Amino acid sequence: MDQNTEVNLDQLNDEADIAADYLEELLDIADYEGDIELGIRQGRPVVQIVADDDTDIRHLIGRDGQVVNALQHLTRLVVQQSTGERSRIIVDVDGYLKRKRDKLVAAALDAVQNVLETGEPVDLRPMNSYERKIVHDIVRDEGLKSRSHGVEPKRFVTVYQKHDAEVETQDDFDDDTDGVEEYND
């Protein structure tokens, strides 16, 4: 491991530690029992809140992930205030983000199948930038094209067939891959 990688890894671990301390304090204030697990995934610090009690933990996810998104946003602000650098930390609660990603992958693959069967473009439901990025990646891996349309918060992805003469342009993908808005990843 070279020195830059080591420094970067140390920075990521520091961010995760700051986030874990902050989230532990929040859990104490809210009187929730939970364990904090730290890690680094795809070059980003990840903090997972895990609990035995499904009832309490669901409150930390919220409807459509609104609470976990807010927790992530607040945690990023705390880390940024402490380090002076913008944070791309991911906060997850009880595997919510994995379940969400699995659903997005299934929806993207269903859209791909529909396009392959009918030849017609398929519009997906409105999504945040993180969700759109996942869909764009899946569609590209399946050999089709996708493009985002609309204005936040109703921005959505259209999946369509690639024409032989077409050349991929930057407009075909979202450039904001910062999540729960990722997990704004």
C-alpha positions in Angstrom: 0.0 0.0 0.0 1.5 3.4 -1.0 1.6 6.4 1.3 -1.4 8.2 -0.4 -3.6 5.1 -0.1 -2.6 4.8 3.6 -3.4 8.5 4.2 -6.6 8.2 2.4 -7.6 5.1 4.3 -6.7 6.9 7.6 -8.9 9.9 6.5 -11.8 7.5 5.7 -11.4 5.8 9.1 -11.3 9.1 10.9 -14.6 10.2 9.1 -16.2 6.9 10.1 -15.1 7.3 13.7 -16.4 10.9 13.9 -19.7 9.7 12.4 -20.0 6.8 14.8 -19.5 9.0 17.8 -22.1 11.5 16.6 -24.6 8.7 15.8 -24.0 7.0 19.2 -24.9 10.3 20.9 -28.1 10.6 18.8 -29.1 7.0 19.7 -28.6 7.8 23.4 -30.7 10.9 23.2 -33.4 9.1 21.3 -33.1 6.2 23.8 -32.6 3.6 21.0 -30.5 0.5 21.5 -28.2 0.0 18.6 -24.8 -1.1 17.6 -22.6 0.9 15.2 -20.6 -1.0 12.6 -17.9 0.8 10.6 -16.4 0.0 7.3 -15.1 1.3 4.0 -16.9 0.4 0.8 -15.9 1.5 -2.7 -13.6 4.1 -1.2 -16.2 5.6 1.0 -16.7 5.4 4.8 -19.8 3.5 5.8 -21.6 3.6 9.2 -24.3 1.0 9.8 -26.7 1.2 12.7 -27.8 -2.3 13.7 -30.3 -3.2 16.4 -32.1 -6.3 17.7 -35.4 -4.4 18.1 -37.1 -4.1 14.6 -39.7 -1.7 15.9 -37.3 1.0 17.1 -35.0 0.6 14.2 -37.8 1.2 11.6 -38.2 4.7 13.1 -34.6 5.4 12.1 -35.4 4.5 8.5 -38.6 6.3 8.1 -41.0 6.3 5.2 -39.1 5.8 1.9 -35.9 6.2 3.8 -36.5 9.9 4.8 -35.1 9.5 8.3 -32.0 7.6 7.2 -31.4 10.2 4.5 -31.7 13.0 7.1 -29.3 11.1 9.4 -26.8 10.8 6.6 -27.1 14.5 5.7 -26.6 15.6 9.4 -23.8 13.1 9.8 -22.0 14.5 6.7 -22.3 18.0 8.1 -20.9 16.9 11.5 -17.9 15.2 9.8 -17.4 18.2 7.5 -17.4 20.5 10.4 -14.8 18.4 12.2 -12.5 17.7 9.3 -13.0 20.8 7.2 -13.5 18.6 4.2 -16.7 17.5 2.4 -17.7 14.0 3.4 -19.2 11.3 1.3 -19.9 9.1 4.2 -22.8 6.6 3.9 -25.1 6.0 6.8 -27.3 2.9 6.7 -29.8 1.5 9.1 -30.4 -2.2 9.4 -29.5 -3.0 5.8 -32.0 -0.6 4.4 -29.7 0.5 1.6 -29.0 -3.0 0.4 -32.7 -3.8 0.3 -33.3 -0.5 -1.6 -30.5 -1.3 -4.1 -31.9 -4.8 -4.7 -35.3 -3.3 -5.5 -33.7 -0.8 -7.9 -31.7 -3.5 -9.6 -34.9 -5.6 -10.1 -36.8 -2.5 -11.5 -33.9 -1.7 -13.9 -33.7 -5.3 -15.1 -37.5 -5.4 -15.5 -37.3 -2.2 -17.6 -34.5 -3.7 -19.7 -36.5 -6.9 -20.3 -39.5 -4.8 -21.3 -37.5 -2.7 -23.8 -35.9 -5.8 -25.3 -39.4 -7.4 -25.7 -41.2 -4.4 -27.1 -38.5 -2.2 -28.5 -40.2 0.7 -26.9 -38.6 3.0 -24.3 -39.6 2.6 -20.6 -39.9 5.4 -18.1 -39.2 4.5 -14.5 -40.6 6.3 -11.4 -38.9 9.5 -10.2 -35.7 8.8 -8.3 -33.0 10.7 -6.5 -29.5 10.9 -8.0 -28.2 7.9 -6.2 -31.0 5.7 -7.4 -30.7 7.0 -11.0 -26.9 6.2 -10.9 -27.7 2.6 -9.9 -30.2 2.2 -12.7 -27.9 3.8 -15.3 -25.1 1.4 -14.3 -27.4 -1.7 -14.6 -28.8 -0.6 -18.0 -25.3 0.1 -19.4 -24.2 -3.4 -18.1 -27.1 -4.9 -19.9 -26.1 -3.3 -23.2 -28.9 -0.7 -23.4 -29.0 3.1 -22.9 -30.7 5.3 -20.3 -31.2 9.0 -19.9 -32.5 11.1 -17.0 -35.3 13.6 -17.6 -37.3 16.1 -15.6 -36.6 18.3 -12.7 -35.9 17.4 -9.1 -37.6 15.9 -7.2 -39.5 14.3 -10.1 -36.4 13.4 -12.2 -36.7 10.0 -13.7 -34.9 7.6 -16.0 -35.9 6.4 -19.4 -34.4 3.1 -20.7 -34.2 2.5 -24.4 -32.4 0.5 -27.0 -28.9 1.5 -28.2 -28.7 2.2 -32.0 -25.6 1.0 -33.7 -24.6 4.5 -35.0 -25.1 6.1 -31.6 -22.1 7.2 -29.6 -22.5 7.5 -25.8 -22.5 11.1 -24.6 -22.1 12.5 -21.1 -25.8 13.5 -21.2 -26.8 9.8 -21.0 -25.8 9.6 -17.4 -26.2 11.6 -14.2 -23.1 13.1 -13.0 -24.2 13.4 -9.4 -23.5 10.1 -7.8 -23.4 11.3 -4.3 -26.2 9.0 -3.0 -29.3 8.1 -0.1 -30.3 11.3 -0.6 -27.2 7.6 -0.5 -27.8 6.5 0.8 -27.1 12.0 -1.9 -24.5 7.7 -3.2 
